[in-house]
């Protein structure tokens, strides 16, 4: 049928989808009904998972990949891309998720890690991966393993933006410092970050990460979305922040509008009105488990 | 000439970078005021459902439709193509398109992300300078053009499906010329605009 050669699963098509998700909101959903609410509110993608991070935090126990039946149900419910989480290092879960035809795999610290030393070799997959990072070294190690999208981790399930801000500032700050470093200093940077020299050199040249960078972990309000976008995130992931709030649909839409108009305080003021209560937040110092510490 | 890039969501920054490369200073368009200041508009890839909703919220849909009717040159890629098509299959039931070019498209017609692909595309047509090398097309959850109306110029196809079409001042591509280093398609749009 075809006289044209098609290449699938390339870095260009994998990173390309992340480009298309820029300026948007990816929302955590636990069932098809929530997925439809998210799509109606203008989400660019949904993350299918069994429990949102705040419930995982509350319930404890081992958090694993979601039931394929539930993922299939969400895929059938919406027309936008569907992402799903796998445990750090659990390449068998990732193989299953890829076979389900999910559009993006999140190798996520929100689930209980399966491997204490190794992340998944993401080059071995045709489906693209997103991974979390708390600093630039971690981001570059994930990219060297084949991640096509980085999200700053923040602290999932807390509704507290402070960790997301810390991680974003750390990543963006080091990128800025690397662009000012001379070529000899880049070797020291690679050593300090425990990251491949070639990626450090690429940042020095381009002034940005080689893949898009989004923000996750703690976004609960339109103002939070604006804050992290102004700090350099290119899109936001909202987990518990929507469906653990009083009135999810208007809040979801307001966060979408805030992400598009993140530099316009007048619009931000308008969309922030009358949304009801945000999810209850948690102080970072009171946490038993810091999810962001997972990953190496 | 002032070329705008619809900047509601998606790959607008990549388009803006390419436009800068080909010598026009791009303007990000998020409001009707921004729109009234441009002489041509690029509608980027992204999620068409999201962009469609944001077009309404920003009260951009009606002024945009009117400008296009009055001859505003527009170039839509992927989601931009979906928004400009006359009819959309497999979209959301409430998805409204601008019907600026007489083609029918099927959303995600090539499949999900796992089916996204790169392929060399031969571009050509009447009145086009002959290109001696193909254009490398990147197709991301791309729409399939299932019907083209009379008077549509099909400038490139993959297998039997048109992937680059033009009708007067409206040009659409199902792939992403903003993701590769080849500037020829943006040049084609800017020169014609």
Contacts between the chains, C-beta under 8 A, distances in Angstrom:
chain1	res1	chain2	res2	distance
A	1	B	159	6.4
A	2	B	159	5.1
A	3	B	159	7.6
A	4	B	119	5.0
A	4	B	120	6.9
A	4	B	121	7.7
A	4	B	158	5.5
A	4	B	159	6.3
A	5	B	119	6.4
A	5	B	120	7.3
A	6	B	117	4.1
A	6	B	118	7.2
A	6	B	119	4.9
A	7	B	117	6.0
A	7	B	118	4.8
A	7	B	119	7.3
A	8	B	114	7.1
A	8	B	115	6.5
A	8	B	116	6.6
A	8	B	117	4.8
A	9	B	114	7.5
A	10	B	118	5.7
A	12	B	118	5.8
A	12	B	138	5.5
A	12	B	179	6.5
A	12	B	180	7.7
A	13	B	113	7.7
A	13	B	116	4.1
A	13	B	117	6.3
A	13	B	118	6.2
A	13	B	138	6.2
A	13	B	139	7.5
A	13	B	140	6.0
A	14	B	116	8.0
A	16	B	116	7.0
A	16	B	138	5.5
A	16	B	140	4.5
A	16	B	176	6.3
A	16	B	179	5.4
A	17	B	113	5.5
A	17	B	116	6.8
A	17	B	140	5.3
A	17	B	141	6.9
A	19	B	10	7.9
A	19	B	11	4.7
A	19	B	14	6.2
A	19	B	45	7.6
A	19	B	140	8.0
A	19	B	176	7.8
A	19	B	179	6.5
A	20	B	10	5.6
A	20	B	11	5.8
A	20	B	45	5.1
A	20	B	46	5.2
A	20	B	47	7.0
A	20	B	78	7.3
A	20	B	79	7.4
A	20	B	140	5.8
A	20	B	141	7.7
A	21	B	46	7.6
A	21	B	47	7.4
A	22	B	9	7.4
A	22	B	10	6.3
A	22	B	11	6.4
A	22	B	12	7.9
A	22	B	13	7.0
A	22	B	46	7.4
A	23	B	7	7.4
A	23	B	8	7.3
A	23	B	9	4.3
A	23	B	10	6.3
A	23	B	12	7.1
A	23	B	46	7.2
A	24	B	9	5.0
A	24	B	10	7.5
A	24	B	46	7.0
A	24	B	47	6.5
A	24	B	50	5.9
A	39	B	49	6.3
A	39	B	92	7.3
A	42	B	49	7.2
A	42	B	50	4.6
A	42	B	53	4.5
A	42	B	54	6.6
A	43	B	50	7.1
A	44	B	9	6.5
A	44	B	46	7.0
A	44	B	47	4.4
A	44	B	50	5.2
A	45	B	47	7.5
A	79	B	49	6.4
A	79	B	90	6.8
A	79	B	91	6.5
A	79	B	92	6.0
A	79	B	107	6.4
A	79	B	108	7.0
A	80	B	47	5.5
A	80	B	49	6.1
A	80	B	50	7.6
A	81	B	47	7.7
A	81	B	112	7.9
A	81	B	113	6.5
A	81	B	141	6.9
A	98	B	114	7.1
A	101	B	112	5.1
A	101	B	114	5.8
A	103	B	112	5.7
A	103	B	113	3.8
A	103	B	114	7.7
A	103	B	141	7.4
A	104	B	113	6.9
A	126	B	114	5.8
A	127	B	113	6.7
A	127	B	114	5.8
A	128	B	113	6.8
A	256	B	50	7.0
A	256	B	53	7.6
A	256	B	54	7.5
A	257	B	54	7.4
A	257	B	57	6.2
A	259	B	9	7.9
A	260	B	7	8.0
A	260	B	8	5.4
A	260	B	9	6.1
A	260	B	30	6.9
A	260	B	54	5.8
A	261	B	30	6.7
